[in-house]
Amino acid sequence: MEYYDQHKIEDNQIKSKGVKGFFIRLTKAGNVYFYYRYWFEGKAKSYKIGSYPNMGVSAARDKARDLAGMVNDGVDPQAEKNKRKHQPKETTFKEVANEFIDKYLPTLRDKTAKEYKRHIEVYLTPLDDMPINEISKNQVLSILDKKAHKDSSPTQANRIRSTLSSLFSFAEKRGLVRGNLMKSIPTYNTGENKRSRFYNPDEIQELWEWFDSFITPTGQVFKMLLITGQRKTETMQMKWDDIRGDIWTIPADLAKNKQPHDVPLSDMALQIIEQLKPITGDSPFVFESPRKEGQPIGSIKISKEKIQDDKKKGISDFRPHDLRRTVATYMAKLGVDRTVLGKILNHKGLAGDSQVTAIYDRHSYMKEKRQAMNRWAGHLKQILAGETEAKIHKMG
């Protein structure tokens, strides 16, 4: 570049030939800056192009020439620069996903949070570096279609879609996306179907006897599920400290809706708990793991081999969750009010809860829940004693 004696020229502006308005500024500290001065809408303006040695004179002059062209086209270079400066950085999918994991997943049940996190880290990584607002419907469908069709797992594809929908909804509420892209992407029709299996009186008798063949406390967990109708994970983690008299309180951090849930215990339920006291009374957990001291029982999945070994062919396709559905089915037949049934099962939709009722309906329904639980326990005793042949049809 041209040499200027910085000892003689202090904080001066030196015009450079070639482009009108292009000049070089030397500061007292010896720094060299390139500027472009122009008039726009009757006002004198200047645009800082760069500094030496990060930019040479030729490159700076070329930039000034481009800026002059913008002015001739009626565009204010400095105004455009300010727009870019204040324009928010495009947020990538990975950045939103990390915020989703840190801030939203802790509000979910551990099992659900782990599943969402696994979907993000295993299946959705192709989206990581993309600005979230530039993700297209086709890009999402390519991921879901691969899982649904190529991997023959439409149910899993629907669950991944559910994770993405929650993530986009989270981002939309924070102004990170313009809308929830997933609303335009349907679920797969061949995916998961709602199960309607429940057990008739003969099957209940067979199951109750079968439960006695399991190692303690697995069989007792199954019986408690059939007596109370509560969720498997919440039941397995029942603590002695959570029981006060005939009330079992499922703590908020374990309950699906993150609210404490009071479950009245019938005499049948209390009898099982009393039977376990000499065995697990020194543990925090009522259903302590037979393998890990001081920990709740883990998985209680039943293998097909065990069903065959125990010759329970009269009971097909046993699943623990069917016990909860069985309780709901019989309670409905016994005339338990739908709202009360929803309160017992801690099922928001069945109870008719909405944002409004959740705020204003503070009635605990404890009396109604206790009556319903005792009514079901009495009916269950009749079934086990072979004193009823109730004809109950599948719900739905």
VOPAGU-2260 file (C-alpha; in pm, 1 decimal, decimal comma):
REM VOPAGU-2260
SITE   aa  ch    i         X         Y         Z
SITE  MET   A    0       0,0       0,0       0,0
SITE  GLU   A    1     100,0     364,7     -23,6
SITE  TYR   A    2     322,5     473,2     263,3
SITE  TYR   A    3     214,9     757,6     491,1
SITE  ASP   A    4     441,4     898,9     759,1
SITE  GLN   A    5     235,9     828,9    1070,9
SITE  HIS   A    6     462,2    1054,9    1277,8
SITE  LYS   A    7     366,1    1355,9    1068,5
SITE  ILE   A    8       1,2    1266,6     996,3
SITE  GLU   A    9    -215,4    1216,9    1306,1
SITE  ASP   A   10    -583,7    1127,6    1295,6
SITE  ASN   A   11    -595,5    1237,4     933,7
SITE  GLN   A   12    -804,1    1133,7     636,5
SITE  ILE   A   13    -627,3    1056,3     311,3
SITE  LYS   A   14    -815,1    1039,4     -14,7
SITE  SER   A   15    -736,4     751,4    -242,3
SITE  LYS   A   16    -764,8     772,2    -617,5
SITE  GLY   A   17    -988,0     543,0    -819,2
SITE  VAL   A   18   -1329,0     553,8    -644,6
SITE  LYS   A   19   -1502,7     873,2    -544,8
SITE  GLY   A   20   -1568,1     874,5    -170,6
SITE  PHE   A   21   -1306,8     611,3     -83,0
SITE  PHE   A   22   -1054,3     727,9     177,8
SITE  ILE   A   23    -805,4     596,3     431,0
SITE  ARG   A   24    -807,3     710,8     795,2
SITE  LEU   A   25    -496,6     710,6    1011,0
SITE  THR   A   26    -547,2     734,6    1387,6
SITE  LYS   A   27    -311,6     875,5    1651,3
SITE  ALA   A   28    -250,4     520,0    1767,0
SITE  GLY   A   29    -119,7     429,4    1422,9
SITE  ASN   A   30    -422,2     223,4    1307,2
SITE  VAL   A   31    -527,4     230,2     943,2
SITE  TYR   A   32    -895,6     207,9     841,6
SITE  PHE   A   33   -1072,8     211,8     505,0
SITE  TYR   A   34   -1396,8     406,9     459,4
SITE  TYR   A   35   -1644,1     492,5     190,0
SITE  ARG   A   36   -1821,9     830,8     213,6
SITE  TYR   A   37   -2143,2     895,2      22,3
SITE  TRP   A   38   -2461,7    1098,7      12,7
SITE  PHE   A   39   -2798,1     931,0      53,7
SITE  GLU   A   40   -3135,2    1106,7      66,5
SITE  GLY   A   41   -2964,0    1440,6     131,7
SITE  LYS   A   42   -2747,7    1315,0     417,2
SITE  ALA   A   43   -2370,8    1257,9     431,4
SITE  LYS   A   44   -2287,3     904,9     546,1
SITE  SER   A   45   -1976,7     691,4     584,0
SITE  TYR   A   46   -1930,9     317,4     571,6
SITE  LYS   A   47   -1641,9     145,5     746,9
SITE  ILE   A   48   -1502,0    -110,1     504,3
SITE  GLY   A   49   -1223,4    -266,4     707,8
SITE  SER   A   50    -873,5    -218,8     847,1
SITE  TYR   A   51    -514,6    -274,0     740,7
SITE  PRO   A   52    -346,1    -528,6     737,8
SITE  ASN   A   53    -662,1    -745,7     754,7
SITE  MET   A   54    -755,1    -594,8     418,5
SITE  GLY   A   55    -534,8    -450,5     146,1
SITE  VAL   A   56    -593,7    -122,6     -38,0
SITE  SER   A   57    -698,5    -291,5    -363,7
SITE  ALA   A   58    -956,6    -510,5    -190,8
SITE  ALA   A   59   -1087,8    -211,9       3,3
SITE  ARG   A   60   -1113,5      -3,4    -314,1
SITE  ASP   A   61   -1305,3    -285,9    -487,3
SITE  LYS   A   62   -1545,9    -299,4    -195,3
SITE  ALA   A   63   -1593,1      78,8    -214,5
SITE  ARG   A   64   -1672,3      43,9    -583,6
SITE  ASP   A   65   -1943,6    -215,9    -497,6
SITE  LEU   A   66   -2086,4      18,4    -234,3
SITE  ALA   A   67   -2100,1     300,5    -486,3
SITE  GLY   A   68   -2299,6      73,9    -714,2
SITE  MET   A   69   -2551,8       9,8    -433,5
SITE  VAL   A   70   -2594,9     383,1    -378,6
SITE  ASN   A   71   -2652,2     436,7    -751,6
SITE  ASP   A   72   -2922,8     165,2    -733,5
SITE  GLY   A   73   -3096,8     349,2    -449,8
SITE  VAL   A   74   -2977,1     122,1    -167,5
SITE  ASP   A   75   -2824,2     261,5     152,0
SITE  PRO   A   76   -2517,4      40,9     230,2
SITE  GLN   A   77   -2496,2     146,2     596,3
SITE  ALA   A   78   -2866,0      78,9     655,3
SITE  GLU   A   79   -2829,1    -268,5     504,8
SITE  LYS   A   80   -2526,6    -331,8     725,0
SITE  ASN   A   81   -2722,1    -232,4    1034,0
SITE  LYS   A   82   -3000,3    -472,8     938,5
SITE  ARG   A   83   -2757,1    -761,6     913,5
SITE  LYS   A   84   -2593,0    -662,2    1239,8
SITE  HIS   A   85   -2918,6    -674,6    1434,0
SITE  GLN   A   86   -3066,3    -974,6    1256,6
SITE  PRO   A   87   -3075,2   -1271,2    1496,2
SITE  LYS   A   88   -2847,9   -1559,9    1417,9
SITE  GLU   A   89   -3019,7   -1854,8    1255,6
SITE  THR   A   90   -3070,1   -2113,4    1530,0
SITE  THR   A   91   -2978,1   -2468,5    1435,1
SITE  PHE   A   92   -3184,4   -2775,4    1514,9
SITE  LYS   A   93   -2906,4   -2897,8    1743,5
SITE  GLU   A   94   -2914,5   -2576,9    1948,1
SITE  VAL   A   95   -3291,8   -2599,8    1989,6
SITE  ALA   A   96   -3268,0   -2970,6    2071,2
SITE  ASN   A   97   -3012,1   -2902,1    2345,1
SITE  GLU   A   98   -3239,9   -2638,8    2497,9
SITE  PHE   A   99   -3535,2   -2878,1    2467,7
SITE  ILE   A  100   -3339,4   -3146,8    2651,9
SITE  ASP   A  101   -3222,1   -2909,5    2925,3
SITE  LYS   A  102   -3547,5   -2723,5    2990,6
SITE  TYR   A  103   -3840,8   -2939,5    2878,4
SITE  LEU   A  104   -3742,6   -3302,0    2932,0
SITE  PRO   A  105   -3699,1   -3259,9    3310,9
SITE  THR   A  106   -4073,4   -3183,1    3328,6
SITE  LEU   A  107   -4158,1   -3528,8    3189,6
SITE  ARG   A  108   -4152,6   -3872,8    3343,5
SITE  ASP   A  109   -3805,0   -4027,4    3338,9
SITE  LYS   A  110   -3910,7   -4298,6    3094,6
SITE  THR   A  111   -4061,2   -4049,5    2849,2
SITE  ALA   A  112   -3766,6   -3809,8    2881,6
SITE  LYS   A  113   -3519,5   -4090,3    2807,0
SITE  GLU   A  114   -3718,3   -4195,6    2500,5
SITE  TYR   A  115   -3731,9   -3838,3    2364,0
SITE  LYS   A  116   -3358,1   -3792,9    2423,0
SITE  ARG   A  117   -3281,8   -4122,4    2248,7
SITE  HIS   A  118   -3488,7   -4021,3    1945,2
SITE  ILE   A  119   -3298,4   -3692,6    1918,6
SITE  GLU   A  120   -2954,1   -3849,7    1958,0
SITE  VAL   A  121   -3011,9   -4159,2    1743,2
SITE  TYR   A  122   -3261,3   -4075,8    1468,0
SITE  LEU   A  123   -3263,9   -3697,4    1428,6
SITE  THR   A  124   -2892,0   -3622,0    1397,9
SITE  PRO   A  125   -2920,3   -3556,2    1018,2
SITE  LEU   A  126   -3099,9   -3232,8    1113,6
SITE  ASP   A  127   -2838,3   -3114,2    1367,1
SITE  ASP   A  128   -2656,0   -2848,8    1162,7
SITE  MET   A  129   -2959,4   -2715,6     978,6
SITE  PRO   A  130   -3120,6   -2382,7    1073,5
SITE  ILE   A  131   -3444,2   -2502,0    1231,7
SITE  ASN   A  132   -3654,1   -2264,3    1020,0
SITE  GLU   A  133   -3509,3   -2411,4     701,6
SITE  ILE   A  134   -3599,2   -2772,5     779,3
SITE  SER   A  135   -3847,3   -2892,1     519,6
SITE  LYS   A  136   -4134,3   -3136,4     536,9
SITE  ASN   A  137   -3954,5   -3366,4     291,2
SITE  GLN   A  138   -3643,9   -3380,8     509,7
SITE  VAL   A  139   -3848,6   -3489,6     809,9
SITE  LEU   A  140   -4045,1   -3740,5     602,1
SITE  SER   A  141   -3723,5   -3897,7     474,5
SITE  ILE   A  142   -3628,0   -3979,3     834,3
SITE  LEU   A  143   -3973,0   -4104,6     931,8
SITE  ASP   A  144   -4026,1   -4300,6     609,9
SITE  LYS   A  145   -3696,1   -4481,3     657,3
SITE  LYS   A  146   -3803,8   -4597,3    1002,0
SITE  ALA   A  147   -4163,3   -4677,2     899,2
SITE  HIS   A  148   -4099,3   -4851,4     566,3
SITE  LYS   A  149   -3735,5   -4951,9     526,5
SITE  ASP   A  150   -3704,1   -5061,6     890,0
SITE  SER   A  151   -4066,4   -5184,8     899,1
SITE  SER   A  152   -4138,0   -4997,1    1221,4
SITE  PRO   A  153   -4428,7   -4752,8    1169,0
SITE  THR   A  154   -4499,2   -4746,6    1543,5
SITE  GLN   A  155   -4147,4   -4623,6    1614,7
SITE  ALA   A  156   -4181,8   -4368,9    1334,0
SITE  ASN   A  157   -4496,0   -4233,7    1501,4
SITE  ARG   A  158   -4310,4   -4200,1    1831,2
SITE  ILE   A  159   -4022,3   -4013,7    1665,7
SITE  ARG   A  160   -4280,2   -3786,4    1503,7
SITE  SER   A  161   -4430,3   -3723,3    1848,6
SITE  THR   A  162   -4088,3   -3623,1    1982,4
SITE  LEU   A  163   -4037,9   -3381,0    1692,2
SITE  SER   A  164   -4383,7   -3234,0    1742,7
SITE  SER   A  165   -4309,0   -3164,2    2109,2
SITE  LEU   A  166   -3973,4   -3011,2    2015,8
SITE  PHE   A  167   -4125,3   -2779,1    1752,5
SITE  SER   A  168   -4404,0   -2679,0    1990,5
SITE  PHE   A  169   -4140,5   -2596,3    2252,3
SITE  ALA   A  170   -3947,0   -2388,5    1996,8
SITE  GLU   A  171   -4261,4   -2211,1    1874,3
SITE  LYS   A  172   -4350,4   -2095,9    2226,2
SITE  ARG   A  173   -4002,1   -1940,1    2252,4
SITE  GLY   A  174   -4019,4   -1765,7    1916,7
SITE  LEU   A  175   -3747,6   -1984,3    1764,9
SITE  VAL   A  176   -3964,5   -2113,7    1480,0
SITE  ARG   A  177   -4248,5   -1962,4    1281,5
SITE  GLY   A  178   -4479,6   -2259,6    1337,6
SITE  ASN   A  179   -4497,1   -2629,4    1419,5
SITE  LEU   A  180   -4390,6   -2807,7    1102,4
SITE  MET   A  181   -4516,6   -3140,2    1239,0
SITE  LYS   A  182   -4881,5   -3033,7    1216,4
SITE  SER   A  183   -4861,7   -3094,9     842,3
SITE  ILE   A  184   -4709,7   -3443,4     880,9
SITE  PRO   A  185   -4963,4   -3721,1     954,6
SITE  THR   A  186   -4903,7   -4034,2    1155,9
SITE  TYR   A  187   -4861,9   -4373,4     988,8
SITE  ASN   A  188   -5189,8   -4563,8     964,0
SITE  THR   A  189   -5017,8   -4897,3    1010,9
SITE  GLY   A  190   -4863,2   -4780,0    1336,1
SITE  GLU   A  191   -4961,3   -4850,3    1691,8
SITE  ASN   A  192   -5321,7   -4954,5    1752,4
SITE  LYS   A  193   -5497,4   -4898,9    2083,0
SITE  ARG   A  194   -5524,2   -5219,7    2279,5
SITE  SER   A  195   -5858,5   -5321,2    2431,1
SITE  ARG   A  196   -5761,4   -5646,4    2608,0
SITE  PHE   A  197   -5901,0   -5711,5    2955,4
SITE  TYR   A  198   -5956,1   -6029,1    3155,7
SITE  ASN   A  199   -6279,5   -6214,8    3223,1
SITE  PRO   A  200   -6353,9   -6371,8    3564,0
SITE  ASP   A  201   -6207,4   -6712,7    3471,6
SITE  GLU   A  202   -5886,9   -6550,3    3349,0
SITE  ILE   A  203   -5862,6   -6338,8    3663,6
SITE  GLN   A  204   -5881,0   -6653,6    3875,1
SITE  GLU   A  205   -5607,8   -6817,8    3667,7
SITE  LEU   A  206   -5390,3   -6507,5    3682,2
SITE  TRP   A  207   -5421,9   -6468,5    4059,4
SITE  GLU   A  208   -5306,0   -6825,6    4109,3
SITE  TRP   A  209   -5030,9   -6777,5    3854,7
SITE  PHE   A  210   -4901,6   -6466,2    4033,2
SITE  ASP   A  211   -4826,4   -6682,8    4337,2
SITE  SER   A  212   -4566,9   -6875,8    4133,0
SITE  PHE   A  213   -4342,7   -6570,9    4090,7
SITE  ILE   A  214   -4054,9   -6481,3    4315,0
SITE  THR   A  215   -4132,9   -6217,6    4579,1
SITE  PRO   A  216   -4223,3   -5939,6    4520,4
SITE  THR   A  217   -4307,0   -5981,3    4148,5
SITE  GLY   A  218   -4631,3   -6165,0    4212,4
SITE  GLN   A  219   -4731,5   -5907,9    4475,5
SITE  VAL   A  220   -4676,0   -5625,3    4225,6
SITE  PHE   A  221   -4909,4   -5794,7    3977,6
SITE  LYS   A  222   -5174,2   -5837,8    4245,7
SITE  MET   A  223   -5142,6   -5471,7    4349,3
SITE  LEU   A  224   -5188,7   -5365,2    3987,6
SITE  LEU   A  225   -5510,3   -5567,8    3966,8
SITE  ILE   A  226   -5636,4   -5431,3    4297,1
SITE  THR   A  227   -5553,3   -5062,1    4252,7
SITE  GLY   A  228   -5542,8   -5009,3    3874,2
SITE  GLN   A  229   -5235,9   -4787,0    3903,2
SITE  ARG   A  230   -4947,6   -4762,7    3656,9
SITE  LYS   A  231   -4676,6   -5027,4    3669,3
SITE  THR   A  232   -4376,1   -4797,6    3714,3
SITE  GLU   A  233   -4543,9   -4595,5    3989,0
SITE  THR   A  234   -4648,9   -4912,4    4170,6
SITE  MET   A  235   -4307,6   -5078,8    4153,1
SITE  GLN   A  236   -4153,2   -4772,3    4319,4
SITE  MET   A  237   -4401,2   -4756,8    4609,6
SITE  LYS   A  238   -4222,5   -4648,3    4928,7
SITE  TRP   A  239   -4314,3   -4723,3    5287,1
SITE  ASP   A  240   -4294,7   -4349,7    5360,1
SITE  ASP   A  241   -4559,7   -4286,2    5092,2
SITE  ILE   A  242   -4821,8   -4484,3    5287,0
SITE  ARG   A  243   -5022,2   -4312,0    5559,7
SITE  GLY   A  244   -5298,4   -4529,5    5702,4
SITE  ASP   A  245   -5503,9   -4643,6    5404,1
SITE  ILE   A  246   -5372,2   -4372,8    5169,7
SITE  TRP   A  247   -5082,4   -4427,5    4930,7
SITE  THR   A  248   -4950,6   -4099,2    4788,4
SITE  ILE   A  249   -4767,9   -4127,7    4458,4
SITE  PRO   A  250   -4520,0   -3834,6    4469,0
SITE  ALA   A  251   -4523,3   -3563,8    4203,5
SITE  ASP   A  252   -4181,6   -3654,1    4061,9
SITE  LEU   A  253   -4306,8   -4006,2    3987,4
SITE  ALA   A  254   -4663,7   -3936,9    3875,8
SITE  LYS   A  255   -4723,9   -3899,8    3502,6
SITE  ASN   A  256   -4889,6   -3558,2    3538,2
SITE  LYS   A  257   -4625,1   -3433,9    3785,3
SITE  GLN   A  258   -4890,0   -3386,7    4056,1
SITE  PRO   A  259   -4913,5   -3585,6    4383,4
SITE  HIS   A  260   -5175,6   -3859,6    4348,9
SITE  ASP   A  261   -5358,0   -4005,3    4650,3
SITE  VAL   A  262   -5472,8   -4366,2    4614,8
SITE  PRO   A  263   -5711,6   -4511,3    4877,7
SITE  LEU   A  264   -5605,2   -4866,6    4963,9
SITE  SER   A  265   -5868,2   -5135,1    5013,3
SITE  ASP   A  266   -5829,5   -5414,1    5266,9
SITE  MET   A  267   -5699,2   -5640,0    4988,6
SITE  ALA   A  268   -5420,7   -5391,7    4907,3
SITE  LEU   A  269   -5333,3   -5337,7    5273,7
SITE  GLN   A  270   -5314,5   -5713,3    5326,7
SITE  ILE   A  271   -5048,7   -5748,9    5055,8
SITE  ILE   A  272   -4851,2   -5461,5    5205,1
SITE  GLU   A  273   -4865,0   -5616,9    5552,9
SITE  GLN   A  274   -4743,3   -5949,7    5412,8
SITE  LEU   A  275   -4435,5   -5775,2    5268,8
SITE  LYS   A  276   -4347,8   -5581,5    5583,2
SITE  PRO   A  277   -4138,6   -5863,0    5741,0
SITE  ILE   A  278   -3958,0   -5908,0    5408,1
SITE  THR   A  279   -3895,2   -5552,5    5282,6
SITE  GLY   A  280   -3981,8   -5341,7    5586,2
SITE  ASP   A  281   -3617,4   -5234,9    5633,3
SITE  SER   A  282   -3596,2   -5113,6    5274,0
SITE  PRO   A  283   -3724,7   -4774,8    5153,6
SITE  PHE   A  284   -3930,6   -4963,0    4893,9
SITE  VAL   A  285   -4230,1   -5187,1    4954,1
SITE  PHE   A  286   -4146,1   -5390,7    4643,6
SITE  GLU   A  287   -3770,8   -5412,6    4693,8
SITE  SER   A  288   -3566,8   -5578,5    4420,5
SITE  PRO   A  289   -3465,9   -5935,9    4508,2
SITE  ARG   A  290   -3134,3   -5869,1    4332,5
SITE  LYS   A  291   -3044,8   -5511,5    4434,2
SITE  GLU   A  292   -3076,1   -5430,6    4802,0
SITE  GLY   A  293   -3229,7   -5090,9    4873,5
SITE  GLN   A  294   -3364,3   -5053,8    4518,1
SITE  PRO   A  295   -3716,9   -5104,3    4380,9
SITE  ILE   A  296   -3798,1   -5403,3    4166,7
SITE  GLY   A  297   -3704,4   -5347,3    3804,1
SITE  SER   A  298   -3853,5   -5504,8    3493,3
SITE  ILE   A  299   -4144,1   -5744,8    3539,8
SITE  LYS   A  300   -4193,5   -5842,0    3179,8
SITE  ILE   A  301   -4321,1   -6194,5    3129,6
SITE  SER   A  302   -4156,3   -6418,9    2874,6
SITE  LYS   A  303   -4358,9   -6643,3    2649,6
SITE  GLU   A  304   -4154,3   -6933,8    2778,7
SITE  LYS   A  305   -4273,7   -6875,4    3135,6
SITE  ILE   A  306   -4635,3   -6861,7    3022,7
SITE  GLN   A  307   -4590,1   -7192,6    2843,2
SITE  ASP   A  308   -4401,6   -7348,3    3132,6
SITE  ASP   A  309   -4679,1   -7260,3    3372,1
SITE  LYS   A  310   -4936,8   -7396,3    3126,3
SITE  LYS   A  311   -5150,3   -7084,0    3129,7
SITE  LYS   A  312   -5266,4   -7132,5    2775,4
SITE  GLY   A  313   -5609,9   -7007,4    2867,9
SITE  ILE   A  314   -5462,0   -6657,9    2907,0
SITE  SER   A  315   -5322,6   -6534,4    2579,4
SITE  ASP   A  316   -5087,6   -6243,9    2527,4
SITE  PHE   A  317   -5054,4   -6132,8    2891,4
SITE  ARG   A  318   -4933,4   -5778,9    2949,7
SITE  PRO   A  319   -4916,7   -5601,4    3287,1
SITE  HIS   A  320   -5093,5   -5291,3    3152,6
SITE  ASP   A  321   -5399,2   -5505,7    3074,4
SITE  LEU   A  322   -5454,8   -5531,0    3450,5
SITE  ARG   A  323   -5509,6   -5154,6    3467,8
SITE  ARG   A  324   -5757,0   -5174,5    3179,1
SITE  THR   A  325   -5931,4   -5464,2    3350,7
SITE  VAL   A  326   -5980,4   -5258,3    3667,5
SITE  ALA   A  327   -6121,6   -4966,7    3464,6
SITE  THR   A  328   -6359,1   -5197,7    3274,9
SITE  TYR   A  329   -6504,4   -5362,9    3585,0
SITE  MET   A  330   -6532,6   -5033,9    3776,0
SITE  ALA   A  331   -6729,6   -4886,6    3489,0
SITE  LYS   A  332   -6964,6   -5187,7    3494,9
SITE  LEU   A  333   -7002,8   -5147,5    3871,3
SITE  GLY   A  334   -7137,2   -4798,6    3812,0
SITE  VAL   A  335   -6835,8   -4592,8    3916,2
SITE  ASP   A  336   -6875,2   -4237,7    3787,1
SITE  ARG   A  337   -6646,4   -4159,7    3493,9
SITE  THR   A  338   -6491,0   -3859,7    3669,7
SITE  VAL   A  339   -6423,3   -4063,2    3984,1
SITE  LEU   A  340   -6275,0   -4342,5    3772,4
SITE  GLY   A  341   -6046,6   -4089,0    3603,2
SITE  LYS   A  342   -5938,5   -3955,5    3941,9
SITE  ILE   A  343   -5857,6   -4308,6    4062,5
SITE  LEU   A  344   -5654,8   -4389,5    3753,3
SITE  ASN   A  345   -5501,1   -4038,5    3750,9
SITE  HIS   A  346   -5605,2   -4016,9    3387,6
SITE  LYS   A  347   -5658,2   -3654,7    3284,6
SITE  GLY   A  348   -5874,1   -3725,4    2980,6
SITE  LEU   A  349   -6098,1   -3980,5    3150,6
SITE  ALA   A  350   -6147,9   -3752,6    3451,4
SITE  GLY   A  351   -6255,4   -3470,2    3220,1
SITE  ASP   A  352   -5982,2   -3242,5    3354,5
SITE  SER   A  353   -5892,1   -2934,9    3154,5
SITE  GLN   A  354   -5679,3   -2631,4    3228,1
SITE  VAL   A  355   -5984,8   -2467,5    3384,3
SITE  THR   A  356   -6091,6   -2760,5    3601,7
SITE  ALA   A  357   -5733,1   -2823,2    3708,5
SITE  ILE   A  358   -5724,9   -2471,2    3852,7
SITE  TYR   A  359   -6072,0   -2442,7    4003,9
SITE  ASP   A  360   -6179,0   -2799,3    4088,8
SITE  ARG   A  361   -5991,8   -2860,5    4414,4
SITE  HIS   A  362   -6226,9   -3132,5    4538,6
SITE  SER   A  363   -6010,0   -3433,1    4622,3
SITE  TYR   A  364   -6280,7   -3694,3    4552,7
SITE  MET   A  365   -6122,8   -3897,7    4833,4
SITE  LYS   A  366   -6455,5   -4023,1    4969,2
SITE  GLU   A  367   -6577,8   -4122,8    4622,6
SITE  LYS   A  368   -6246,0   -4284,4    4533,4
SITE  ARG   A  369   -6240,8   -4487,8    4853,4
SITE  GLN   A  370   -6595,4   -4610,9    4797,2
SITE  ALA   A  371   -6513,0   -4711,5    4440,4
SITE  MET   A  372   -6192,2   -4892,6    4539,4
SITE  ASN   A  373   -6373,6   -5085,6    4812,2
SITE  ARG   A  374   -6655,3   -5173,0    4571,1
SITE  TRP   A  375   -6404,4   -5312,0    4320,4
SITE  ALA   A  376   -6215,8   -5502,9    4592,7
SITE  GLY   A  377   -6539,2   -5665,9    4705,7
SITE  HIS   A  378   -6622,5   -5764,6    4348,0
SITE  LEU   A  379   -6270,8   -5898,0    4293,4
SITE  LYS   A  380   -6305,6   -6117,4    4601,1
SITE  GLN   A  381   -6627,8   -6257,2    4456,1
SITE  ILE   A  382   -6452,6   -6331,8    4126,3
SITE  LEU   A  383   -6164,9   -6510,3    4302,8
SITE  ALA   A  384   -6416,0   -6711,0    4506,5
SITE  GLY   A  385   -6600,5   -6811,3    4189,7
SITE  GLU   A  386   -6916,5   -6637,2    4305,3
SITE  THR   A  387   -6974,5   -6426,2    3995,1
SITE  GLU   A  388   -7013,2   -6486,6    3624,8
SITE  ALA   A  389   -7035,0   -6122,9    3529,1
SITE  LYS   A  390   -7061,1   -6068,3    3156,6
SITE  ILE   A  391   -6844,3   -5772,5    3068,4
SITE  HIS   A  392   -6788,6   -5654,4    2715,9
SITE  LYS   A  393   -6484,6   -5475,7    2581,4
SITE  MET   A  394   -6492,6   -5097,6    2611,4
SITE  GLY   A  395   -6480,7   -4901,5    2288,4
